[in-house]
Amino acid sequence: MQDNDSVIVINAGSSSIKFSMYSGAALELTMRGKIENLYSGVAHFVAQDARDGVVGEHHWRDAPLDHEGGMRFLIDFAQSHLDGHRVIAVGHRIVHGGVAHSGPQRLDAALVDELEKLVPLAPLHLPHNLAPVRSVMALAPHVPQIGCFDTAFHVGQPVEAQEFALPSNITELGVRRYGFHGLSYEYIASVLPRAEPGLAHARVVAAHLGNGASMCAMDAGRSVASTMGFTAVDGLPMGTRCGALDPGVVLYLMQELGMDVAAVQKLMYQQSGLLGVSGISSDMRTLEQSDDPRARKAIDLMVYRIGRELGSLAAALGGLDALVFSGGIGENSVALRAAVCRDAAWLGVQLDAQANAANPRGIARISKADSKVAVWVVPANEELMIARHALDVVEGT
């Protein structure tokens, strides 16, 4: 890879497209940006250089913008702002890879058609992940595209960690635990041993806490168990998602309350979690600043559920050597980290209150020197992980 070669990473959600550009053999971040408010309201684009200086901004006020229009704009913008850089690959975050995709793959029309069949497994995520892939195929067909699957990191989990107690004919249809946020956990597994070499072969539980939230047990950098299962609604309470739910509740909602599938899906994905419990907001920052007791109730529920899952994942590992916080909430909420660590004292966690209160911006240890379990903050960087995978694929490594 030459110094002027670049990899562009696309992370598309239901109403936004985020992009990053990494350049040179070291994959240095050279530009990043996003388009928000797709399909509704005034769509807004902003791009920044490596020093956070704004290099482009645009609003769409006349009509709603869709993914195709957003990608067309991004490709035009990139071509006029490459400043001598040559795009050698575009990497995409793809939420679901099913059972067949255990690593990054070069995307072509046939593979995208195959992935479309997995949409029922991730209906709120996968269509938006695939839309930009088709756009780039149409607008820049000469550029290699690499798909990086959020489920791939968990493929090697033990069989008993992946299967539900269902008849085998249903399991064989792909009804099993997949786990998500794999790119985030893979990044943590790659950088944590550099920060503390003794953790290379350790038993680690990582908590990716954001609007989507999950936890993963890793043994020597490999996924052993995770809180998300068949879909990305399982496990922890999230911003608007309910997390683990007794299947009987779904039957009750449909049989006794007359809710149809669409209504139940909307309830579980968009109206529950921190928003549903508090009735105020899905944003942890808003809840922490609120005096409303419902806000406290939502936070307390999340802390409690993190503690329960931590105990379960530590059991799956047969012990615990380190706890890692990542994601928007994990990286920024001093109070939540303190509460989780307080409840985890039984595992040997001793938080350094001063280090935690300093709210470090980079990779940092926030536990006491003699804590049996090391506690770390590792900022999420799924985009860099995608860039690494894309480069490896195009270079044939």
C-alpha positions as CSV (number, residue, x, y, z in Angstrom):
1,M,0.0,0.0,0.0
2,Q,1.4,3.4,-1.0
3,D,1.3,6.5,1.1
4,N,-1.4,8.1,-1.1
5,D,-3.6,4.9,-1.1
6,S,-6.8,5.1,1.0
7,V,-9.5,2.9,2.3
8,I,-13.0,4.3,2.8
9,V,-15.2,2.8,5.5
10,I,-19.0,3.1,5.3
11,N,-21.2,2.4,8.3
12,A,-24.9,2.9,7.3
13,G,-27.8,2.9,9.7
14,S,-31.5,3.4,9.2
15,S,-31.3,7.2,9.1
16,S,-27.6,7.9,8.7
17,I,-24.5,7.1,6.7
18,K,-21.1,7.5,8.5
19,F,-17.9,7.4,6.6
20,S,-14.2,7.4,7.4
21,M,-11.1,7.5,5.2
22,Y,-7.8,5.9,6.3
23,S,-4.6,6.4,4.3
24,G,-1.1,4.9,4.0
25,A,0.2,1.6,5.3
26,A,-0.4,2.7,8.9
27,L,-4.1,3.5,8.1
28,E,-4.0,6.9,9.5
29,L,-7.4,8.6,9.8
30,T,-7.5,11.4,7.2
31,M,-11.2,12.3,7.0
32,R,-14.5,11.4,8.5
33,G,-18.1,12.5,8.3
34,K,-21.7,11.6,8.2
35,I,-25.1,12.3,6.7
36,E,-27.9,12.3,9.3
37,N,-31.7,12.6,9.1
38,L,-32.2,10.5,6.0
39,Y,-35.8,10.1,4.8
40,S,-37.2,12.7,7.2
41,G,-36.6,16.3,8.2
42,V,-33.6,18.2,6.9
43,A,-30.7,15.9,6.0
44,H,-27.3,17.2,7.2
45,F,-23.9,16.4,5.9
46,V,-20.6,17.3,7.6
47,A,-17.0,16.1,7.0
48,Q,-14.0,16.8,9.1
49,D,-10.2,16.3,8.7
50,A,-8.0,14.4,11.1
51,R,-7.7,17.6,13.3
52,D,-11.5,17.9,13.4
53,G,-11.5,20.9,11.1
54,V,-14.7,21.1,8.9
55,V,-13.9,20.4,5.3
56,G,-17.5,20.2,4.0
57,E,-21.1,20.7,5.1
58,H,-24.4,20.6,3.3
59,H,-28.2,20.6,4.1
60,W,-31.0,19.2,2.1
61,R,-34.1,21.3,2.8
62,D,-36.2,20.8,-0.4
63,A,-37.0,17.1,-0.2
64,P,-36.1,14.0,2.0
65,L,-32.8,12.3,1.1
66,D,-32.5,8.5,0.8
67,H,-29.5,6.2,1.0
68,E,-28.9,6.2,-2.8
69,G,-29.0,10.0,-2.9
70,G,-26.7,10.2,0.1
71,M,-24.2,7.8,-1.4
72,R,-24.2,9.6,-4.7
73,F,-23.4,12.8,-2.8
74,L,-20.6,11.1,-0.7
75,I,-19.0,9.6,-3.8
76,D,-19.0,13.0,-5.6
77,F,-17.6,14.7,-2.4
78,A,-14.9,12.1,-2.0
79,Q,-13.8,12.4,-5.6
80,S,-13.4,16.2,-5.3
81,H,-11.7,16.0,-1.9
82,L,-9.3,13.1,-2.3
83,D,-6.3,15.6,-2.5
84,G,-4.2,13.1,-4.4
85,H,-5.3,10.0,-2.6
86,R,-6.4,6.9,-4.5
87,V,-9.2,4.8,-3.1
88,I,-8.2,1.1,-3.2
89,A,-11.2,-0.3,-1.3
90,V,-14.5,0.5,0.3
91,G,-15.2,-1.4,3.5
92,H,-18.7,-1.8,4.9
93,R,-20.1,-2.8,8.3
94,I,-22.7,-5.4,7.7
95,V,-24.6,-6.4,10.8
96,H,-25.5,-10.0,9.9
97,G,-23.5,-12.6,8.1
98,G,-25.5,-15.7,9.1
99,V,-23.7,-19.0,9.6
100,A,-21.9,-18.9,6.3
101,H,-19.8,-15.8,6.7
102,S,-17.1,-16.0,9.3
103,G,-14.7,-13.3,8.0
104,P,-14.5,-10.3,5.7
105,Q,-15.4,-11.0,2.1
106,R,-15.2,-9.1,-1.2
107,L,-18.7,-8.1,-2.2
108,D,-20.3,-8.7,-5.6
109,A,-23.8,-8.8,-6.8
110,A,-24.3,-12.5,-6.1
111,L,-23.1,-12.2,-2.5
112,V,-25.3,-9.1,-1.9
113,D,-28.3,-11.1,-3.3
114,E,-27.4,-13.9,-0.9
115,L,-27.1,-11.5,2.1
116,E,-30.6,-10.1,1.2
117,K,-32.0,-13.4,2.3
118,L,-30.8,-12.7,5.8
119,V,-32.9,-9.5,6.1
120,P,-35.5,-11.3,8.3
121,L,-32.7,-11.9,10.8
122,A,-31.9,-8.2,11.1
123,P,-34.8,-6.3,9.5
124,L,-34.0,-2.9,11.0
125,H,-30.3,-3.0,10.1
126,L,-29.3,-5.2,7.2
127,P,-31.3,-3.4,4.4
128,H,-29.6,-0.2,5.3
129,N,-26.1,-1.9,5.4
130,L,-26.6,-3.3,1.9
131,A,-28.1,-0.2,0.2
132,P,-24.8,1.7,0.0
133,V,-23.1,-1.4,-1.4
134,R,-25.5,-1.5,-4.3
135,S,-25.0,2.3,-4.8
136,V,-21.2,2.0,-5.0
137,M,-21.5,-0.9,-7.4
138,A,-23.6,1.3,-9.7
139,L,-21.7,4.6,-9.3
140,A,-18.1,3.3,-8.9
141,P,-18.0,-0.3,-10.1
142,H,-14.2,-0.4,-10.4
143,V,-13.7,0.0,-6.7
144,P,-13.4,-3.2,-4.6
145,Q,-15.9,-3.5,-1.8
146,I,-15.4,-5.5,1.3
147,G,-18.1,-6.7,3.7
148,C,-17.2,-7.0,7.4
149,F,-19.8,-8.9,9.4
150,D,-20.7,-8.0,13.0
151,T,-21.5,-11.6,13.7
152,A,-18.2,-13.1,12.4
153,F,-16.2,-12.7,15.6
154,H,-18.6,-15.0,17.5
155,V,-18.8,-17.8,14.9
156,G,-16.2,-19.8,16.9
157,Q,-18.1,-19.9,20.1
158,P,-18.8,-23.4,21.6
159,V,-21.8,-25.1,20.2
160,E,-23.6,-24.9,23.5
161,A,-23.2,-21.1,23.6
162,Q,-24.8,-20.8,20.2
163,E,-27.8,-23.2,20.3
164,F,-31.2,-22.7,21.8
165,A,-33.0,-25.6,23.4
166,L,-35.2,-26.1,20.3
167,P,-35.7,-29.1,18.0
168,S,-32.8,-29.7,15.7
169,N,-34.8,-29.1,12.5
170,I,-35.5,-25.5,13.7
171,T,-31.9,-25.0,14.8
172,E,-30.7,-26.2,11.3
173,L,-32.7,-23.4,9.7
174,G,-30.3,-20.9,11.4
175,V,-32.4,-20.2,14.5
176,R,-29.5,-19.8,16.9
177,R,-27.5,-17.3,18.9
178,Y,-25.3,-15.2,16.6
179,G,-24.1,-12.3,18.8
180,F,-23.3,-8.8,17.4
181,H,-20.9,-5.9,17.9
182,G,-18.2,-8.3,16.8
183,L,-16.1,-5.7,15.1
184,S,-16.0,-3.7,18.3
185,Y,-15.0,-6.7,20.3
186,E,-12.4,-7.7,17.7
187,Y,-10.8,-4.3,17.9
188,I,-10.7,-4.5,21.8
189,A,-9.1,-7.9,21.5
190,S,-6.5,-6.5,19.2
191,V,-5.5,-3.5,21.2
192,L,-5.9,-4.6,24.9
193,P,-2.7,-6.8,24.9
194,R,-0.7,-3.8,23.6
195,A,-1.8,-1.8,26.6
196,E,-1.3,-4.6,29.1
197,P,0.6,-7.6,27.6
198,G,-0.5,-9.8,30.4
199,L,-4.0,-9.7,29.0
200,A,-3.2,-11.4,25.7
201,H,-4.2,-14.8,27.2
202,A,-6.6,-13.5,29.8
203,R,-10.3,-14.0,30.5
204,V,-12.0,-10.7,29.6
205,V,-15.5,-9.4,29.6
206,A,-16.0,-6.4,27.3
207,A,-19.1,-4.2,27.5
208,H,-20.0,-2.3,24.4
209,L,-22.5,0.2,25.8
210,G,-24.2,2.6,23.5
211,N,-27.6,3.1,22.0
212,G,-27.1,-0.6,21.1
213,A,-25.6,-2.4,24.1
214,S,-24.1,-5.9,24.6
215,M,-21.4,-7.7,26.4
216,C,-18.9,-10.4,25.3
217,A,-16.8,-13.0,27.1
218,M,-13.4,-13.4,25.5
219,D,-10.8,-16.0,26.3
220,A,-7.4,-15.2,24.9
221,G,-9.0,-12.8,22.5
222,R,-11.7,-15.2,21.2
223,S,-15.4,-14.9,21.8
224,V,-16.8,-17.5,24.2
225,A,-20.2,-16.1,24.9
226,S,-22.2,-12.9,24.2
227,T,-25.4,-11.3,25.5
228,M,-27.0,-10.7,22.1
229,G,-28.4,-13.8,20.5
230,F,-30.6,-14.4,17.4
231,T,-31.2,-10.7,17.0
232,A,-29.7,-7.4,18.1
233,V,-32.6,-6.9,20.5
234,D,-31.5,-9.6,23.0
235,G,-29.5,-9.2,26.2
236,L,-29.0,-5.8,27.9
237,P,-31.6,-3.0,27.9
238,M,-30.5,-0.4,25.3
239,G,-31.5,3.0,24.3
240,T,-34.8,2.0,22.8
241,R,-34.5,-1.8,22.7
242,C,-35.9,-4.0,25.5
243,G,-33.1,-6.6,25.7
244,A,-33.8,-10.1,27.0
245,L,-37.5,-10.8,27.2
246,D,-39.5,-13.9,28.3
247,P,-41.0,-15.2,25.0
248,G,-44.2,-15.6,26.9
249,V,-44.4,-11.8,27.0
250,V,-44.5,-11.7,23.2
251,L,-47.3,-14.3,23.2
252,Y,-49.2,-12.2,25.8
253,L,-48.9,-9.0,23.8
254,M,-50.3,-10.7,20.7
255,Q,-52.9,-12.9,22.3
256,E,-54.2,-10.7,25.1
257,L,-53.5,-7.2,23.9
258,G,-54.1,-7.9,20.2
259,M,-50.8,-6.5,19.0
260,D,-49.7,-7.6,15.6
261,V,-46.1,-8.5,14.6
262,A,-45.3,-5.0,13.4
263,A,-46.5,-3.4,16.6
264,V,-44.5,-5.9,18.8
265,Q,-41.4,-5.3,16.7
266,K,-41.8,-1.5,17.1
267,L,-42.3,-1.9,20.9
268,M,-39.3,-4.1,21.3
269,Y,-36.9,-2.1,19.1
270,Q,-38.0,1.5,19.3
271,Q,-40.2,2.1,22.3
272,S,-38.5,0.1,25.1
273,G,-35.1,0.2,26.9
274,L,-34.0,3.4,28.6
275,L,-36.7,5.4,26.7
276,G,-39.5,3.0,27.6
277,V,-38.6,2.7,31.3
278,S,-38.0,6.4,31.8
279,G,-40.6,7.8,29.5
280,I,-38.1,10.7,29.1
281,S,-35.2,9.8,26.7
282,S,-33.0,7.1,25.3
283,D,-29.9,9.2,25.9
284,M,-27.9,8.3,29.0
285,R,-26.6,11.9,29.3
286,T,-30.2,13.3,29.4
287,L,-31.2,10.7,32.1
288,E,-28.1,11.3,34.2
289,Q,-28.9,15.1,34.3
290,S,-32.6,14.5,35.1
291,D,-34.1,14.7,38.6
292,D,-37.1,12.6,37.5
293,P,-37.2,9.4,39.5
294,R,-38.1,7.5,36.3
295,A,-34.7,8.4,34.9
296,R,-33.0,6.9,37.9
297,K,-35.1,3.8,37.6
298,A,-34.0,3.3,34.0
299,I,-30.3,3.7,34.8
300,D,-30.6,1.4,37.9
301,L,-32.2,-1.3,35.7
302,M,-29.4,-1.1,33.2
303,V,-26.7,-1.3,35.8
304,Y,-28.5,-4.3,37.5
305,R,-28.7,-6.1,34.2
306,I,-25.1,-5.4,33.3
307,G,-24.2,-6.9,36.7
308,R,-26.2,-10.0,36.1
309,E,-24.8,-10.6,32.7
310,L,-21.3,-10.0,34.0
311,G,-21.7,-12.8,36.5
312,S,-23.0,-15.1,33.7
313,L,-20.2,-14.3,31.4
314,A,-17.6,-14.7,34.1
315,A,-19.1,-18.1,34.8
316,A,-18.8,-19.0,31.1
317,L,-15.1,-18.0,31.3
318,G,-14.5,-19.9,34.6
319,G,-13.2,-16.6,36.1
320,L,-12.4,-13.1,35.2
321,D,-9.1,-11.2,34.7
322,A,-10.3,-7.9,33.1
323,L,-13.4,-5.9,32.5
324,V,-13.5,-3.4,29.6
325,F,-15.9,-0.5,29.0
326,S,-16.5,0.7,25.4
327,G,-19.2,2.4,23.3
328,G,-20.6,5.9,23.9
329,I,-22.0,5.2,27.4
330,G,-19.1,2.9,28.4
331,E,-16.6,5.5,27.4
332,N,-18.3,8.6,28.8
333,S,-20.5,7.7,31.8
334,V,-18.3,8.0,34.9
335,A,-21.3,7.2,37.1
336,L,-22.4,4.1,35.3
337,R,-18.9,2.6,35.3
338,A,-18.6,3.3,39.1
339,A,-22.0,1.7,39.7
340,V,-21.1,-1.4,37.7
341,C,-17.7,-1.8,39.4
342,R,-19.3,-1.3,42.8
343,D,-21.7,-4.2,42.2
344,A,-18.8,-6.3,40.8
345,A,-16.7,-6.0,43.9
346,W,-17.5,-9.7,44.6
347,L,-15.5,-10.6,41.5
348,G,-12.5,-8.8,42.8
349,V,-13.1,-5.4,41.0
350,Q,-11.6,-2.4,42.8
351,L,-12.1,0.8,40.9
352,D,-9.7,3.7,41.1
353,A,-12.2,6.5,41.7
354,Q,-9.8,9.2,40.7
355,A,-8.8,7.5,37.5
356,N,-12.5,6.9,36.7
357,A,-13.5,10.4,37.4
358,A,-10.8,11.7,35.1
359,N,-12.9,10.2,32.3
360,P,-9.9,9.3,30.0
361,R,-10.3,10.0,26.3
362,G,-8.1,7.1,25.1
363,I,-7.2,3.6,26.2
364,A,-6.8,3.7,30.0
365,R,-6.8,1.5,33.1
366,I,-9.2,2.8,35.7
367,S,-8.8,0.1,38.4
368,K,-6.5,0.1,41.5
369,A,-3.1,-1.4,41.1
370,D,-3.9,-4.3,43.3
371,S,-7.4,-5.0,41.9
372,K,-7.8,-8.7,41.2
373,V,-9.7,-7.7,38.0
374,A,-8.2,-5.0,35.8
375,V,-10.7,-2.5,34.6
376,W,-10.1,-0.6,31.3
377,V,-11.7,1.9,29.1
378,V,-11.2,1.2,25.4
379,P,-12.8,3.6,22.9
380,A,-14.7,1.8,20.2
381,N,-13.2,1.8,16.8
382,E,-15.1,-0.5,14.5
383,E,-14.2,1.7,11.5
384,L,-10.5,1.1,11.9
385,M,-11.1,-2.7,12.2
386,I,-13.1,-2.6,9.0
387,A,-10.3,-0.6,7.3
388,R,-7.8,-3.3,8.4
389,H,-9.9,-6.1,7.0
390,A,-10.5,-4.3,3.7
391,L,-6.8,-3.7,3.2
392,D,-6.0,-7.4,4.1
393,V,-8.6,-8.6,1.5
394,V,-7.4,-6.4,-1.4
395,E,-3.8,-7.2,-0.6
396,G,-4.6,-10.9,-0.5
397,T,-3.4,-11.5,3.1
